[in-house]
Amino acid sequence: MNDFLSSLKVSEIKLIIGAVIALFLLLVTLFFLNLYKEYNQSIKNLNKEKMDYEYVISKANSLSKISKPKFINFKIVEEIIINNNAYKNITNLSVNIDSNKALVTFSSSDISTSMLLSENIANASSMDIQSIESISQENIINISITLIQSL
């Protein structure tokens, strides 16, 4: 290798050094261009995620601002049952209201339907669930939901 370098003229050595420097500059330039592209892609992804987050927050805020009645009553529960055909097998519906408590009871032959109705009743007002009790007798499920006024 030494013989090769010593046999080169000064202009050839300068040309080789220039080519090595140019190659080094090309590699550094490519590295920074790639870094810049990755940075731009990260900024685009961040902006997209921010927009998605803001969209979800705005939808959640609009849903939370829907006014629910403070107390559940028989009319509200009856509307839930009438508006959904899945609740055809609900019987013995009653709603008892005391000062800050409501007791909703009903009977059903299907556990999934009764649980769905329980969920809809709980979501129909701003009252909180205190307890849900179920008693099964001869293929009939009796559900009692106790709701209390939220603070």
LINZI-V827734 format. One record per pair of residues at least 12 apart in sequence whose ideal C-beta (glycine too) atoms are under 8 Angstrom apart, sorted by the first residue. I is the first residue (numbers start at 1). J is the second residue. Records with the same first field share a line. If there is no record, write none. Layout:
I=J, J
This chain:
68=124, 125, 126
69=124, 125, 126
70=125, 126, 127, 149
71=97, 102, 125, 127, 149
72=95, 97, 102, 104, 121, 124, 125, 127, 147
73=95, 97, 102
74=93, 94, 95
76=124, 125
77=93, 95, 104, 121, 124
78=93
80=117, 120, 121, 124
81=93, 117
84=120
86=113, 116
87=113, 117
89=108, 109, 110, 113
90=106, 107, 108, 113, 114, 117
91=106, 107, 108
92=105, 106, 107, 142
93=105, 106
94=106
100=148, 149
101=130, 146, 147, 148, 149
102=127, 146, 147, 148
103=144, 145, 146, 147
104=121, 144, 145, 147
105=142, 143, 144, 145
106=142, 143
107=140, 141, 142, 143
108=140, 141, 143
109=139, 140, 141
110=141
111=134, 141
114=134, 141, 143
117=143
118=132, 143, 145
121=145, 147
122=145, 147
125=147
126=150
127=147, 148, 149, 150
128=147, 148, 149, 150
129=145, 146, 147
130=146, 147, 148
131=144, 145, 146
132=144, 145, 146
133=146
